[in-house]
Amino acid sequence: MGFKVGVVGATGAVGRTMVEVLEKSGVPVSELRLFASERSAGQTLTFKGVQVKVEVLTEEAMREGFDYLLFSVGADVSRRYAPIAAEAGTTVIDNSSAFRMVPEIPLVVPEINGKLLKGYRGIVANPNCSTIQMVLALYRVHDRYHLHEIFVSTYQAVSGAGHKAIVEYERQLAGDTTYTVFPKQIAHNVIPLIGDLKDDISQEEWKMINETRKILNSRSIAVFPTTVRVPVRVGHSESIVARTLFPIMSKEDLVETIASGEDVVVHDYIITPIEVAGDDYVHVSRIRLFDAHTFGLWVVADNLRVGAATNAVRILKLHSQLNSDLIVESEAEEVEGR
């Protein structure tokens, strides 16, 4: 049995990574379709040795019916096309911010709350890249000691803002000082603002606050983020100080608790973005226990993979495993209707 899968926004930085991750994931794909804007249509991407032509994204294509569609486009585009695909019976895994805080739509990090996918059909929201790596580093601590407060400063790579941001960054490295993607020059600089401000908190910071609470299913967690863009091509970093309601037994216990998280790797030495580019794990170092309730850590992950494409493909894999009966039933209905 193979799945009919599509990637919407296939020519973007995350979309291309989705195709790459999907190819190496072991997901049985019988048909892959790639979609993008008219400007990008006609390009080809390689999947399992075959050149796949990128098609124009249309409502008609979304009505065809897929097993899975991976969306990596802006929120407005997702709001227009994802519901059409979902209505046609497709499970849509959306990487934009469009549906993350819709109460009835699951916001999923499979290692943490993948059980929400059981028996579910429709749109699944993929969290913000910075949120994903933070909650993966912290969720076992929350399970055991109950997180009370999280103070986090992010150091986010330019690739998190898309392909145009990478081009602007590389152009500035070559000496051009103009900028349009970021509010300031990013090469040789840091910018302590990602997204527009609302009540003195940026869009990116609101995402980390609200999404963390939804994923960990706890409205009582207080999150205090400062999101910063740094001149790194790939790989987000985070400096986190967190406090727990219940006392932590020892540093050794804290380290073991964090390391027990799925797809989390703890290091005795410092880990940096350049070392994790291209892998699918959250890397944690500089773990410190300040007192029985307060600890600090340094978290690094590939934002294009762990923070977007890999999480989306993991959602697909887990959904297909948990709902194999629904998929078989759907295929039977399709055959009967022919």
ChimeraX attribute file (.defattr): number of C-alpha atoms within 10 A of each C-alpha:
attribute: neighborCount
match mode: 1-to-1
recipient: residues
	/A:1	6
	/A:2	10
	/A:3	16
	/A:4	16
	/A:5	24
	/A:6	23
	/A:7	25
	/A:8	28
	/A:9	25
	/A:10	29
	/A:11	24
	/A:12	17
	/A:13	19
	/A:14	26
	/A:15	25
	/A:16	20
	/A:17	19
	/A:18	27
	/A:19	24
	/A:20	18
	/A:21	21
	/A:22	24
	/A:23	16
	/A:24	10
	/A:25	13
	/A:26	9
	/A:27	17
	/A:28	14
	/A:29	15
	/A:30	10
	/A:31	12
	/A:32	17
	/A:33	17
	/A:34	26
	/A:35	24
	/A:36	23
	/A:37	17
	/A:38	12
	/A:39	8
	/A:40	16
	/A:41	17
	/A:42	15
	/A:43	15
	/A:44	16
	/A:45	17
	/A:46	13
	/A:47	14
	/A:48	11
	/A:49	8
	/A:50	9
	/A:51	11
	/A:52	16
	/A:53	16
	/A:54	23
	/A:55	20
	/A:56	18
	/A:57	18
	/A:58	13
	/A:59	13
	/A:60	11
	/A:61	16
	/A:62	22
	/A:63	17
	/A:64	12
	/A:65	21
	/A:66	22
	/A:67	20
	/A:68	25
	/A:69	27
	/A:70	27
	/A:71	29
	/A:72	28
	/A:73	22
	/A:74	14
	/A:75	15
	/A:76	11
	/A:77	16
	/A:78	21
	/A:79	16
	/A:80	12
	/A:81	20
	/A:82	27
	/A:83	17
	/A:84	20
	/A:85	24
	/A:86	22
	/A:87	15
	/A:88	15
	/A:89	18
	/A:90	24
	/A:91	25
	/A:92	29
	/A:93	26
	/A:94	28
	/A:95	28
	/A:96	21
	/A:97	18
	/A:98	18
	/A:99	22
	/A:100	25
	/A:101	16
	/A:102	10
	/A:103	9
	/A:104	10
	/A:105	16
	/A:106	23
	/A:107	27
	/A:108	27
	/A:109	25
	/A:110	22
	/A:111	17
	/A:112	17
	/A:113	15
	/A:114	18
	/A:115	15
	/A:116	17
	/A:117	22
	/A:118	15
	/A:119	12
	/A:120	16
	/A:121	17
	/A:122	20
	/A:123	24
	/A:124	28
	/A:125	25
	/A:126	29
	/A:127	29
	/A:128	22
	/A:129	25
	/A:130	27
	/A:131	20
	/A:132	24
	/A:133	27
	/A:134	26
	/A:135	22
	/A:136	23
	/A:137	28
	/A:138	23
	/A:139	23
	/A:140	21
	/A:141	24
	/A:142	21
	/A:143	12
	/A:144	14
	/A:145	19
	/A:146	18
	/A:147	24
	/A:148	18
	/A:149	17
	/A:150	22
	/A:151	15
	/A:152	22
	/A:153	18
	/A:154	23
	/A:155	24
	/A:156	28
	/A:157	24
	/A:158	28
	/A:159	24
	/A:160	24
	/A:161	15
	/A:162	15
	/A:163	15
	/A:164	15
	/A:165	20
	/A:166	21
	/A:167	14
	/A:168	22
	/A:169	26
	/A:170	17
	/A:171	15
	/A:172	17
	/A:173	14
	/A:174	10
	/A:175	9
	/A:176	13
	/A:177	14
	/A:178	14
	/A:179	15
	/A:180	10
	/A:181	17
	/A:182	18
	/A:183	12
	/A:184	15
	/A:185	19
	/A:186	24
	/A:187	20
	/A:188	11
	/A:189	10
	/A:190	16
	/A:191	17
	/A:192	15
	/A:193	19
	/A:194	19
	/A:195	14
	/A:196	11
	/A:197	13
	/A:198	10
	/A:199	5
	/A:200	8
	/A:201	17
	/A:202	18
	/A:203	16
	/A:204	21
	/A:205	28
	/A:206	19
	/A:207	20
	/A:208	24
	/A:209	19
	/A:210	17
	/A:211	21
	/A:212	25
	/A:213	17
	/A:214	17
	/A:215	21
	/A:216	19
	/A:217	11
	/A:218	14
	/A:219	11
	/A:220	10
	/A:221	20
	/A:222	18
	/A:223	19
	/A:224	18
	/A:225	22
	/A:226	21
	/A:227	24
	/A:228	20
	/A:229	22
	/A:230	20
	/A:231	21
	/A:232	21
	/A:233	19
	/A:234	22
	/A:235	26
	/A:236	32
	/A:237	28
	/A:238	23
	/A:239	18
	/A:240	21
	/A:241	20
	/A:242	22
	/A:243	24
	/A:244	20
	/A:245	14
	/A:246	14
	/A:247	14
	/A:248	20
	/A:249	11
	/A:250	12
	/A:251	16
	/A:252	11
	/A:253	12
	/A:254	20
	/A:255	19
	/A:256	14
	/A:257	19
	/A:258	21
	/A:259	20
	/A:260	16
	/A:261	19
	/A:262	16
	/A:263	14
	/A:264	19
	/A:265	16
	/A:266	21
	/A:267	13
	/A:268	10
	/A:269	10
	/A:270	14
	/A:271	19
	/A:272	18
	/A:273	21
	/A:274	15
	/A:275	13
	/A:276	19
	/A:277	20
	/A:278	17
	/A:279	14
	/A:280	20
	/A:281	21
	/A:282	25
	/A:283	26
	/A:284	28
	/A:285	19
	/A:286	16
	/A:287	23
	/A:288	15
	/A:289	19
	/A:290	13
	/A:291	12
	/A:292	15
	/A:293	17
	/A:294	19
	/A:295	19
	/A:296	19
	/A:297	18
	/A:298	23
	/A:299	30
	/A:300	31
	/A:301	33
	/A:302	30
	/A:303	33
	/A:304	28
	/A:305	25
	/A:306	27
	/A:307	29
	/A:308	26
	/A:309	30
	/A:310	24
	/A:311	26
	/A:312	30
	/A:313	23
	/A:314	21
	/A:315	22
	/A:316	24
	/A:317	17
	/A:318	17
	/A:319	24
	/A:320	20
	/A:321	13
	/A:322	17
	/A:323	16
	/A:324	14
	/A:325	11
	/A:326	15
	/A:327	16
	/A:328	12
	/A:329	11
	/A:330	14
	/A:331	12
	/A:332	11
	/A:333	11
	/A:334	11
	/A:335	8
	/A:336	8
	/A:337	7
	/A:338	5
